[in-house]
Structure formats: C-alpha cells, structure tokens
Amino acid sequence: MSLRRGPRDAWPRIGLAIALDSKSYQGSVTMELEQGVAFPADTSAKILTSGLLGDQYIGLEPGGADQNLKPGDAIKMTQSAVVLENLIGQFLYSKAAEPAGERK
C-alpha cells in the first residue's frame, strides 16, 4: 500500500508503517512526512484503487481547519476500500433474485 497526494511529480516522500492487531483485526497506519509537508487537522483518509484492478493506496483529503496535524495526531475520518468483487457479487445476486419477467 502506498500514499498519494496529487500529481505524481508533486508527491512528497512519505514513509508508511502498517500494523494489524491480531485480536481485533483492526489495522493502523503510521505515516512519516517529509519536513515542510503539512495537512489540516481535519484531513480525512481513504483507501483507493488505482484504476479498475490497480494497486491500492491511501488518499488524503485535506480539510479546511486552521490548525495542522501535529506529530502523533490521528486522522479521525477514514473510509475503507471498496472491494470490486463484492460489488459485482451484490449486483449479480440482486439480478438473480429478480423475477424473470422483470429482468432487462
């Protein structure tokens, strides 16, 4: 997993450490930002996919807060990845559940 923040040439160097709690299966990501890179305190993070079947990466959506994230702060607003296979499965299941006369 990688982190993206705009056009490829503008990406700052960011180090990631990913950990998974073996009891709760909750993941956490620790980021180390280059000097001079700052994000507002209300920045949100989500897992995105590069293209239809591309690599997953963490996208940061800067908020509008006056204060920036400080070392040790946590991003509170997060969004999980959309799993393409699950979406296709849900679509096919819903189509199979329709009565034959209603299918288009």
C-alpha positions as CSV (number, residue, x, y, z in Angstrom):
1,M,0.0,0.0,0.0
2,S,1.3,3.5,-0.8
3,L,0.2,7.0,-0.2
4,R,-0.7,9.5,-2.9
5,R,-1.4,13.2,-2.6
6,G,-1.8,14.7,-6.0
7,P,0.0,14.6,-9.3
8,R,2.9,12.1,-9.2
9,D,5.5,14.8,-9.5
10,A,4.1,16.6,-6.5
11,W,4.0,13.7,-4.1
12,P,6.1,14.3,-1.0
13,R,8.2,11.4,0.3
14,I,6.1,9.7,2.9
15,G,7.1,6.6,5.0
16,L,4.4,4.1,6.0
17,A,4.3,1.5,8.7
18,I,1.2,-0.7,8.6
19,A,0.2,-2.8,11.7
20,L,-2.6,-5.3,12.2
21,D,-4.0,-6.1,15.7
22,S,-4.2,-9.9,15.8
23,K,-7.2,-9.9,18.2
24,S,-9.4,-7.2,16.7
25,Y,-8.1,-7.4,13.1
26,Q,-8.1,-3.6,13.1
27,G,-5.3,-2.1,11.0
28,S,-3.4,1.1,11.7
29,V,-1.1,3.1,9.6
30,T,1.7,5.3,10.8
31,M,3.0,7.9,8.4
32,E,6.2,9.9,8.5
33,L,6.0,13.0,6.4
34,E,8.9,15.0,4.8
35,Q,9.9,18.2,6.6
36,G,7.6,21.1,5.4
37,V,4.7,18.9,4.4
38,A,1.5,19.7,6.5
39,F,-2.1,18.6,6.4
40,P,-5.0,20.4,8.2
41,A,-6.2,18.7,11.4
42,D,-9.5,17.7,9.8
43,T,-7.8,15.8,7.0
44,S,-9.6,12.5,6.0
45,A,-8.0,9.3,4.7
46,K,-9.4,6.6,2.5
47,I,-8.2,3.5,0.7
48,L,-8.4,4.0,-3.1
49,T,-7.6,1.8,-6.1
50,S,-5.5,2.9,-9.0
51,G,-7.7,2.0,-12.0
52,L,-10.1,-0.9,-12.2
53,L,-7.7,-3.6,-10.9
54,G,-4.8,-1.4,-9.8
55,D,-2.8,-1.1,-6.6
56,Q,-4.4,0.2,-3.5
57,Y,-3.2,3.4,-1.9
58,I,-4.1,5.8,0.8
59,G,-5.6,9.1,-0.4
60,L,-5.6,12.1,1.9
61,E,-8.3,14.7,1.5
62,P,-7.2,17.9,3.2
63,G,-9.9,19.6,5.3
64,G,-10.3,23.3,6.0
65,A,-9.1,23.5,9.6
66,D,-6.8,26.4,10.6
67,Q,-4.6,24.0,12.7
68,N,-2.4,21.3,11.1
69,L,-1.9,17.8,12.2
70,K,1.0,17.6,14.7
71,P,3.3,14.6,15.3
72,G,1.4,11.8,17.0
73,D,-2.0,13.1,15.9
74,A,-4.5,10.6,14.5
75,I,-6.7,11.1,11.4
76,K,-10.2,10.6,12.7
77,M,-12.2,10.5,9.5
78,T,-11.3,7.3,7.5
79,Q,-13.0,5.3,4.8
80,S,-12.5,1.6,3.9
81,A,-11.7,0.3,0.5
82,V,-14.5,-0.6,-1.9
83,V,-13.9,-4.2,-3.0
84,L,-14.8,-4.6,-6.6
85,E,-15.5,-8.3,-6.3
86,N,-18.1,-7.6,-3.5
87,L,-19.9,-5.0,-5.7
88,I,-20.1,-7.4,-8.6
89,G,-21.3,-10.2,-6.4
90,Q,-24.0,-8.0,-4.9
91,F,-25.1,-6.9,-8.4
92,L,-25.3,-10.5,-9.7
93,Y,-27.1,-11.6,-6.6
94,S,-29.7,-8.9,-6.9
95,K,-30.2,-9.7,-10.6
96,A,-30.7,-13.4,-9.9
97,A,-33.2,-12.6,-7.2
98,E,-35.5,-10.6,-9.6
99,P,-38.4,-12.4,-11.1
100,A,-37.7,-13.5,-14.7
101,G,-40.2,-11.1,-16.2
102,E,-38.6,-8.0,-14.6
103,R,-35.0,-8.6,-15.8
104,K,-33.8,-6.2,-18.5
